[in-house]
Amino acid sequence: MSPHCYIDVSLADQRLLLIEDDSVMRVFAVSTAKNGPGELKGSECTPTGWHRIRAKIGAEAPVNTVFVGRRPTGEIFTPELALTQPERDWILSRILWLGGLEPGKNRYGEVDTAWRYIYIHGCPDEAMQAVPASHGCIRMRNADMIELFDMVSPGCRVFIHA
């Protein structure tokens, strides 16, 4: 992708657009926070405004690799594993860790997106219903997440809006 690409996430539409040179290259369904938009630490809301991808995590990991604290656990997600831990918030396959770019809105202090550990990440495909259901992150189907991960670079800008 060119340096003129960015990601546009619509909370209202539960969709993510990958845009390059003012053209939509890809459209993906997402699931954002069930608590809606918001920046405050502990709110379990999806932060809005301009961000950037601060890190890409999980390159070459097998599909459905389970991550905790941005590290693979050695587990591979299966429906059977999910049954043993029904309350677990599954972070799978790949992670794009976001950092806010707007001081006082989504950067620094109690509103810092990076230190809230807000990601774009894979989730169990059967749980991805394109409705708000996350704890603040932006969830995607695993194949979509891997495709997006492979198309973007650290520093890519991300605009999240209602």
C-alpha positions in Angstrom: 0.0 0.0 0.0 1.1 3.5 -0.6 1.8 6.0 2.1 -1.5 7.6 1.1 -3.5 4.8 2.6 -5.6 5.0 5.8 -8.3 3.0 7.6 -11.7 4.4 8.2 -13.8 2.7 10.9 -17.5 3.6 11.2 -19.1 2.7 14.5 -22.6 3.4 13.1 -22.1 1.0 10.2 -19.8 -1.5 11.9 -17.5 -1.5 8.9 -13.9 -0.8 8.2 -12.7 0.7 4.9 -9.1 0.5 3.7 -8.6 3.6 1.5 -5.7 4.3 -0.8 -5.4 7.5 -2.8 -9.1 8.4 -2.1 -10.3 5.0 -3.4 -11.8 2.3 -1.3 -9.6 -0.8 -1.7 -11.4 -3.1 0.7 -14.5 -3.1 3.0 -14.6 -5.3 6.1 -17.3 -6.0 8.7 -16.2 -5.2 12.3 -17.6 -5.4 15.8 -16.8 -2.4 18.0 -17.6 -1.7 21.7 -21.0 -2.7 23.0 -20.7 0.5 25.3 -20.4 2.7 22.2 -17.8 5.4 21.5 -15.6 6.9 24.3 -12.1 7.5 25.2 -11.9 7.2 29.0 -9.7 4.5 30.5 -11.9 1.7 32.0 -15.0 2.7 29.9 -14.8 -0.3 27.6 -15.8 2.1 24.8 -14.2 2.3 21.3 -12.1 5.5 21.1 -12.8 8.0 18.3 -10.6 10.3 16.3 -7.3 9.9 14.5 -5.0 7.1 15.5 -2.1 5.2 13.9 -1.0 1.6 13.9 1.8 1.6 16.6 2.6 -2.1 16.2 1.7 -5.1 14.2 1.7 -8.3 16.2 1.4 -11.9 15.1 2.9 -12.0 11.6 3.2 -15.7 10.5 1.2 -17.0 13.5 -1.2 -19.8 12.6 -4.9 -18.8 12.1 -6.7 -18.8 15.4 -3.6 -18.3 17.5 -4.7 -17.1 20.9 -3.0 -13.9 22.3 -2.9 -12.6 25.9 -0.9 -9.5 26.6 0.0 -9.3 22.9 1.9 -12.7 23.2 0.8 -16.0 21.8 -0.3 -18.4 24.6 0.4 -21.6 22.6 -3.3 -22.2 22.3 -5.2 -22.5 19.0 -8.8 -21.4 19.3 -11.5 -24.0 18.8 -15.2 -24.1 19.7 -14.3 -26.8 22.2 -11.7 -24.4 23.9 -14.4 -21.7 23.9 -16.8 -23.9 25.8 -14.3 -24.4 28.6 -13.9 -20.6 29.1 -17.2 -18.9 28.0 -16.4 -15.5 29.5 -12.9 -15.1 27.8 -12.4 -12.2 25.5 -10.7 -13.9 22.6 -7.9 -12.1 20.7 -6.9 -14.2 17.8 -4.7 -14.5 14.7 -3.3 -10.9 14.4 -3.2 -7.6 16.3 -2.9 -4.1 15.1 -2.2 -2.0 18.2 -3.5 1.5 17.9 -2.1 4.7 19.3 -4.0 8.0 19.5 -2.8 11.0 17.7 -5.0 13.7 19.4 -3.5 14.9 22.7 -6.3 15.2 25.3 -8.8 13.3 23.2 -7.2 9.9 22.6 -3.6 10.4 23.6 -2.0 10.9 27.1 -3.5 10.6 30.5 -6.8 8.8 31.1 -7.7 8.8 27.4 -4.6 7.2 25.9 -5.7 4.6 23.3 -2.3 2.8 23.3 -2.3 2.4 27.1 -5.9 1.3 27.1 -4.6 -1.5 24.8 -7.1 -0.8 22.0 -6.5 -3.1 19.0 -7.9 -4.2 15.7 -7.8 -7.9 16.1 -9.2 -11.3 15.0 -12.0 -12.9 17.1 -13.9 -16.2 16.8 -15.5 -16.1 13.4 -18.8 -17.4 14.8 -18.9 -14.4 17.3 -18.3 -11.8 14.5 -21.9 -10.6 13.9 -21.0 -7.0 12.8 -22.8 -5.6 15.8 -21.3 -3.7 18.8 -20.1 -6.4 21.2 -16.4 -5.8 22.1 -14.8 -4.3 25.3 -13.4 -1.4 23.3 -11.4 -3.0 20.5 -12.3 -3.5 16.9 -12.9 -7.1 16.2 -12.7 -8.8 12.7 -13.2 -12.2 11.2 -9.8 -14.0 11.2 -9.3 -14.2 7.4 -10.3 -10.5 7.1 -7.9 -9.6 9.9 -5.0 -11.4 8.3 -5.8 -9.8 4.9 -5.8 -6.3 6.4 -2.7 -7.0 8.5 -0.8 -8.0 5.4 -1.9 -4.8 3.6 -0.9 -2.2 6.1 2.2 -1.0 7.8 3.0 0.5 11.2 2.3 4.2 11.1 -0.8 3.7 8.9 -3.4 6.2 10.0 -6.8 5.0 11.4 -9.9 7.3 11.7 -12.6 6.0 14.0 -15.9 7.8 14.0 -19.6 7.5 15.0 
